Amino acid sequence: MTETAISEHGMIGDLHTVALVTTDGSIDWFCCPRFDSPSVFGALLDDERGGRFRVRPAGDFTSRQVYYPDSAVLITRFFTAEGVGEVVDFMPPAGEHATGNHRIVRLIRCVRGRMRFEVELAPRFDYGRRPHRTELAGAGVVLDGGSTVLTVHPVREPGDERLAEVRHAGQDLEMSVELSAGQVRGVVLEADADGPPREIRVAEVRRLFEETTAFWQNWLAGSSYRGRWREAVERSAITLKLLTYAPTGGIVAAPTAGLPEQVGGERNWDYRYTWVRDASFSVSALLGLGFDGEAERFGRWLGDRVRERAGGSSGPLNIMYRVDGSSDLKEDVLDHWSGYRGSRPVRIGNGAAEQLQLDIYGEAMDSLFAGDRAGLPIPHQGWRAVRDVLDWVCANWDQPEEGIWETRGGRRPFTYGRLMCWVALDRGIRLAAEHGRPADQQRWAAERDRIYEEVHDRGWHPGRRAFVQHYDTDVLDSSLLRMPRLGFIAGRDPQWLSTLDAMADELVTDSLVYRYDPAASPDGLRGSEGTFSLCTFAWVDALARAGRVREARGAFEKMLTYANHLGLFSEEIALTGEQIGNFPQAFTHLALIDAALTLDAALA
């Protein structure tokens, strides 16, 4: 297996979908026209059958990647014996209306000396299940995959036709172009183009580059963060923005599917959907940086889901949706793909969509509460939906459930789920009281207080001197690291300090944090997993709130060393220190922002 390591990727996107670009210039993951659409390039999950779009120098080279400052424009630089060159990759923003039209711009430039670039364009439509036709048309090429059609526009100047060579390799394309210092050429790959291929002048592509960089720099200028880790925080903010589907405001958990939580294992899930939990966390993190537009759009998205009453046994909300708000996420397996480094099965869709996970109501309400504090009050129809949700929570918070980690080993009375139901009711009561909104506040308060007492009575294990995963176990769970952040318990409460000590002994390894111990608390799946990066940043947050600020800062700085060369994080860290799980992961980047904000305040 020769799949490029997960961490050896950068990400570009147009706020409808993204492409992952390797450090050797290959786009080996791209779904079109949306995050949750079938892949066109999928070499990330099968090097032989997945498909790719590669631009790199002929012969031996070394390479480096960097983002253009304050943007999502990616530069891959190549160094050879003959010269220095680079490929500038970006996707112009696609607007706020659903469309099939998307462009990947690959600008090829020789910086010093001379360099011969080789281009390989080998799409594999519909996860490699659909053949395609290749047709020379006009100035370029059309690749017809049925429901998805790609048009190849060459970037060149009049009169330099002999600069490039184009060859057919079956239904794929191979091209080469030799450039000298200062020369710029390239390729624009366009989906659902409104005309035949055309020759694009270099000046036009440079304008696209300037417009795209200006879009990102103007957006990032809205950040209010001036803390110690500005580069890491702002890269995380851009990453969360890239994971946002502009037409609806839904934020996907990650843009990839099937990347393993244990290399060679079966914990390979599809994360290209909008989880209520992950999106709520993301919105709260962005609000902490001053980005309120994302919160406003997500609030509307969330309200639409509640009003649809799309949830079945999971109540008024499903735990996740497609980016357009639909709820058909049937889980399937791509048997013809080998998986990342042999990790099978490769799953698409997600069978956990119908699970009961009570915590989502607390996360949703906490994000709406944060939006209200930022000057985004809930409108009348939205409040009616909120009131219905909280009435449902009052009647159902004490059910057994699958929990935040989507376990497949049966329902349990998870402490975190109870905690988040307390959050949902607490935030609802505050909003109703502050804005004079109609609500059964007496009932909400009674149930909120019942939950509080029950968590302290049954979620606390006297023998472990710690809050535990669920009422029927003594297993620890790092999801509970959020307890002080949510205001359920004081950060220096003796019960909380002893919980931190217990977690340090059992779940923390040199500042990296496991979710829980699958051997002690079977989750219905074989194998193990790495440390969970969300939980590591939550550990930093909890330490800071406990007054252990020096320890928190040390853990935070250590965690930053596990980022890839661009500051991007996947879901987990393996024993070897490599990144595993879907990439880049919204959970990790939002938790980095939260931890940085808390730690900055504590140090100040």
N, C-alpha and C positions, 0 to 999 in steps of 0.2 A: 504494500500500500504506500502510495507516495503523496497522499493529500498533504497540502501545506498546513503547518501547525495553525491552530485556531488563532493564536496571538499574532501571527504574521499577516494580519489584514488591517486595512483601513476601510472606512465606510464613507460613501458619498450618497446623496439622496435628493429627492425633489419634493418631499413632504407627501408623497403618495406611495412610494416604494424606495428601496435602497439597492445599491450594489456594493459588494465587498471586493476589495482590490488587494491582491497579495503583494508582498514586497518584491516579487520578481515581475510585476506588471500584469498579472492575470486577473480578470474579473471572473471569479469562480463561484459567485452566488448572485443571482438576480432573478426576482420574481416580477412578472408583469401581467396586468397593469397595476396591481396593488401588492401590498405586503403579503396578503394571504392568497395570492394567485399562484398557479403552478409556476415552477421555475423554468427559465430559459437557459440559464447557466447554472450548473449544479455540481461542478467538479469538487467542491468542498466536501460533498458526501459520496462521490464516486469519481475518482480521477479519470477512469477510462470511459465511462458512459454518461457522465453528468453534463459535459459541455463547458466551454470556456471562451473567453475573448482575451487573448494575450497579446501584449505589445512589449517587446524587450530587444536588447541588442543581440546581434549575431555574435557567436563566440562566447568567450569567458567574460564575466563581469561581476562586480559587486554592486550592491544597491542600498539606498537609504530612503526612508519615507518621512515626510513632514506635511503638516497642514499649512496652507497659506494662512497668515495670521488672522485670528478671530473669524474663521470661516470653516465651511465644510468642503473646501476645495483641496484636493489631495495631490501632492507632488511626489512622484517616485523618481529618484535620481539614480542614474546608472554611471558606473565608472569602469572604463576599459583601458587597454594599453594605448588606444588611438585617440581617446577623448572622453568628454563628459557630456551626457545627455539627460533628458528628463521627459517624463510623461505627466501631463497635467490633466487630472480627471475631475469632472464635476457634472452635476445634473442641474440645469436651470429649474427653479421652482415651477411646479405645474399648476399653481393656482388653487382656488378653494372650491372648485366644482369637479365632480368625478369625471375622469377622462381616460381614454386609452392612449393618449398621446404623451409619450415620455421620451426624453433625449439623454443619451450618455455621450458627453463630449470628451474625446481623448486627443489632447493636443500634444504633438510630438515635436521635440525641440532639441537641436544640437547646441550645446553651450560652449564647448571648446573642442578643437581638433575636428575629427570626422567620426561619424558613427553610422553604421548600417543597422536599421531597425527591422525586425521581423514581426509581422502581424499574423496571428492565427485567429480566425473567427469560426467557431464551431458550436453553434447553438444546438440544444437538445430540448425541444419544446415539450411542455406538459410532463415535467420530471423525466424526460427521455423516453416517453411512451409514444410520441407522435412524430412521424417522419416529416421532413420539410422539403420544399422545392427551392432551388436557387436559380435566379434569373438575372442575366445582365440586362440592365434597363437604363437608358439615358446615360448619365455620367457615372452611375454606380451600380449597385446590386440590390435585389430584393430577395429576402429570405422569408418564404411563406410557410408558416407552421399551422395554417388553418385559422384558428381563432385568434392567433397572434401573428402579425406580419411585421418584420423588421426591415427597414430601409437603410442602406449604407450610403452615406453622403461623403465623398472624399473632400478633405480640406487641402486645397492646393491653389496655386496661381496659374493663370493662363500660360500655356506654352511649356509647362514642365511635365507633360504626360510621361516622358521617358524617365522621369525621376523615380517612378514607382513601377514595380512589377506585380501583376496580379495573376494568381494561379488557382485553378480549381483543384480541390482535393476531395473528390466525390461530391457531396453536397455542401462541403465546407469551403472556406476561402483561405488562401495563404497569400500574403502580400509582403513586399520588402521595399524599403525606401532608404536611400543613402543621403545623408545630410552633412553639410559642413557648418562650421561655427556661425551661429546667428540665424540659420534657416529654421523655419517653423512650418510643419505640415500636420496632418492628423486625420481623424475619422470622427464623424458624428453618426451614431447609431440611433435611429428614431423608430419608435413603435407607433403604429397607426398614423403614418404620415398622410398628409392631405394631397400629395402629388408624387410624381416619380422622383428618383434620385437626382440630385443636382450638385454641381460643383460649388463648394462654399469657399469663399475667399478667406484668407487668414485674418483680415481686418474684421470680418463679421464675427468670427469665433472669439477674437479678442474682446469685442464688445459684449458678447455673451459672458465671457470670463469676468469682465468688469461689473456687469449687472449682477451676476451671481455673488461675487465677493461683496459687493455693496449691500445686497439683501441681507447676508449673514452678519456683516459688521454693523449694519443699522439695527438689526434685531438684538444683537448682543449688547449694543450700547444701552439698552434698557435695563441691564443688570445693575442692581444696587450694591452688589458685593464688592467690598474693598478689603477683604481679609487677607490672611497670611498665605493661603493656598489658591490664589486667584487663577492661576493657569489650570490647575486640576479641576477647580469648580466650574470654570467657564467651559472647559472641554466637556464636562459632564452635562452642563446645560445644553450645549449644542447637540450632544448625543440624544438627550431626551426630546429636543425639538425635532431632530431627524426621525425619531420613532413615532411622530405624530402624523396621523392621517388627516390632512387639512380639510377635506370636505365635511368631516363630521366632528373633528376634535378628539376622536378616539386615539389613545396612545397604546402601541403594541408593547408586549413584554420584552420581545426581542425580534429581530428580523429574520431569524433562522429557525430551522426545524431539524430535529434528529441529531444534534450534537450531544455527545454523551456526557453524563455526570460521572461515569466511570468508563474509561477507555476499554472497549471490548464487552461492556455490560449492556443491559437492556433498558436502562433509565435514559431513554432517548425520546424527548418529547417535542411537540410542535408548539412554539411560543409566539407565532405570528398573529396573535389575536389580542383583543383589548380585554384584559382582566379588570374587573371593577376595582380590585385591590391595588394592583400595580399602577393603574392609571391614576387612582386617587392619591397614592403615595407620590407619584410623579408630579401631579398638579400642586400638591402641598409643598414639595421641594422647590418648584419653579416660583411659587408665590413667595417663598422665603427669599428669593433673589429679586423680587419685584416684577416678575412676569405675570401679569394678571389676565392677558388675553387668552392664554391657554386654559386658565381656570374657568373663564366665562364660557368658552366653547365646550369644555368638558361638562360643565354644569348642565348645559342644554342637552348634550348627548345623554347624560345620566337621566335627566328628566324624561326624555323620550322613551328610554328603556322601561322606566317605572310605569309610565302611562300605558305602554303596550301590554303590561302584565305578562311579559313573555316567559317568565319563570314558571316551571311546573312545580315539582315537589320541593324545589329550592326556594320557593317563596316569590315575592314580587320582583326579584332580580335573579338572573342566571349569574354564575360566577364569571363568565367570559362570553364575548361576542366576536363575530367578525367585525372588521373595521367599519362596515356600513351599518352595523347595528343588528344584522340578522343573526340567528342563533343556530344555524345548521353547521355543526362542527364534527360530523361523523368521523370517527377515527379509522384510519386505514394504514396499511403497511406497503411500502415500496419494496417488494421482494426482489426486484431486478437490480437494486442498488446495493453495493457492498457495505455502505456506511463509512463514517469517518474512522479510519484506521481499523476497519473491520467491526465497528460497533453496530450491531443489529439487534432488533429490527429498526428500520428507518420509518418512523411514524409521521403521517400527516393527519391533520384533524386532531381533535383532543377529546377523548372519552370522558374526561373529568368535567366536561361542561355542565352536566346535569347534577353534579354533586351538591349536597347541602353544606355550605361553608358560611357559618353565621357571622364570621368576622367581617365580611364584605360590607355589612350595613354600618358598622362602626367606621371603617375607613372612608366610605362614601360620605357619611355625615361629617366626619372630621375635616374632609377637604371642602365641603360646602360651608362649614363653620369658618374655616380659614379664609375662604373667598369672601364671606360676609365681613370678616375683620378687615379685609383688603379693599372694602368698598364695593363689593359685588353682591348686593342683597338678593335673596331668593324671591322671584316674582310670585304672584298669587297662585297661578296654576302649579308652579313648582312646589309651593308650600303645601298645597293640597296633596300632591304626590308624596311629599316627605311625611305628612301626617298619617297617610295610609300605611306607609312603610313602618313607621314607628309603632303604630297600633298592631301591626303584624308581629313586630319584634317583641312587644309585650306578651303576646300570646304564644310565642314559639322559641324564646331564647333558651329554654331549658331542654331542648331536644338534643339527642346525640347527633353528631355530625362527622364529616370527613376531615375538617380542619384546614388550616392555612397551607399545609404541605401536601394537600390532595392525596392523602394516603389511600391505598386500595386494599386495606386490611380490615375494613369495617368501621362503623360509626362509633364515636366515643364522646364523652362529655369533656371536650377540650377546654382547658382553662383559658387559652387565648381567645377562643370564640366567645366565651362568657365575658371576658374583659372587654372585647370590642362591642358587644351588645350594650354593656354599661356606657361605653363611649357614645354610641349612637343615641341613647336616651338622654345622656347628660348634655350633649350638644343640642339636641332638639329642645330640651327644656330651656336652655339658655337663650336660644333663638326666639322661642315663643314668648318668653318673659321680656326680652329686650325690645322686641318689635310689636308686642301686643297682638300676636297671631293667635287665632283660635286653635285650641288643642286641649286634650284631656291631660293637663299637666299633673293632676293629682295621681292618675293611674301611672303615667310615665315615671313620676318620681318614686312611687311605691315599688315599681318593678326595678328601677335603677338601684334603689337601696337594697332590695332583695339580692340582686346580683352581687353587689359590693360585699354583703355579709357572706354570701355563699362562697365566693372566691376566697375570702380570707379563711373561712371555716373548712372548705373542702379542697381548694386549690393549693393550700399550704400544707406541706408534709412535715409534721413535727420531727420525725426521725431524720429526715434529710436537712431540716432547717432551711427549707427552700420552697418556693412555688414550683409546682411540677406540671408536666405536660397535660395530664388529664386526671380526673378525680380517682381513677382506679389504678394508679400506678405511682411509682416513686421516680420515674424517669424525668430527667431535666429536659427543657426545651428552650432554645435561645430565642424563639419568637417572643417570649416574655420579657426580653430585654427592653421592649418598648413601654413597659408599665410606667416608669417614672416620666418618660417623655409625654405620655398621654394624660398625666395628672392623676392616675389611679393611686399611686403611692409616692411618697417623697423620696427623692434620690438618696437621702442619707438616713432613711428609716432603718432601724436595726434589722427588721425582717428582710428588707431589700439588700442590705449589705451582706447578710449571711447567704442570700440567694446568689449574689455575685461571687462570693467565695466558693460556693458549691459548683457553680458553672466554671470557674477558673480551674478547679481540680479535674473536671470531667469533660468539658466541651471545648476548652481553649488550649491551643498548642502554639506557643510562641506568638501569641496575639491573634492567630487565626482561629476562627470559631466554627465548629460543626453545628448543624441544625439540632440534631439529636442523635442518639445511638440506635441505629436500625436493629442491631442485635438484641438490645434490651427492650425495644418497642417495635416489633415487626410491623412493616408497613405494606405487606403484601407483594413485595418485589424482591428479586434476588440481588445479591451484590451489595456494594457499599458506595460511597460517594466521597467527594472532596470536601474541604471546608467551604462554607457558604459565605460569599463575600458580603452580601447584605448584612448578615449576622455579625461579621467582623466590624463593619462600620457602626452597627447598632451597639456593639460592645464598647467602642470608643465613646459613643454618645452617653451610654450608661455610666462609664467610668468618670466622665467629666461631670455628670450630674451628681455623682457620689462624692465629689471633691477630690478624686484621684487624678488630678489634671496632668501631672507629669507622666504618669503611666498611660493616660489616654493619648497624650501627644506622641509618646513613643510608639504606641500601637498604630496610630494613624500614619506616622511617617514610615513605619515598616510596611504597612499595607500598600502605600503608594508605590513601593518598589516592585509590586507584583503586577502593576499596570503594564500594558505593552508599550512599544516604542512611541505610540501616539497618545498615550494616556487613556486607552480604552480597556475595559474590563469585561470578562465573560461572567458567567454565573458563579463558578466555583474555582478553587485552586486545588490541584492534585498534590499528592505527597511529594512529587518531584518539583513542585513549584510552578508547573505549567498551567495555563488556563484551560479549563474544561467547561462543558455546558454551553448553552446557547450564547451567542455573541453578536454585538455587545448587549449587555443585559441592563434593562431600565432599572431593575431592582438595585443593582450595584451602584449605578451612577446617582440615583436619587438618594441612596443612603450615604454616599460620599458627601453630597451637598449638605444633608442634614447634620452629619457628624462635624463637618467643617464649620457650619454656623454655630453649633453648640460649643465646640472647642474654642472658636474665636471669642465667643462671649465669656467663656470661663477664664481664658487667659487675660482678657481685658479687665 
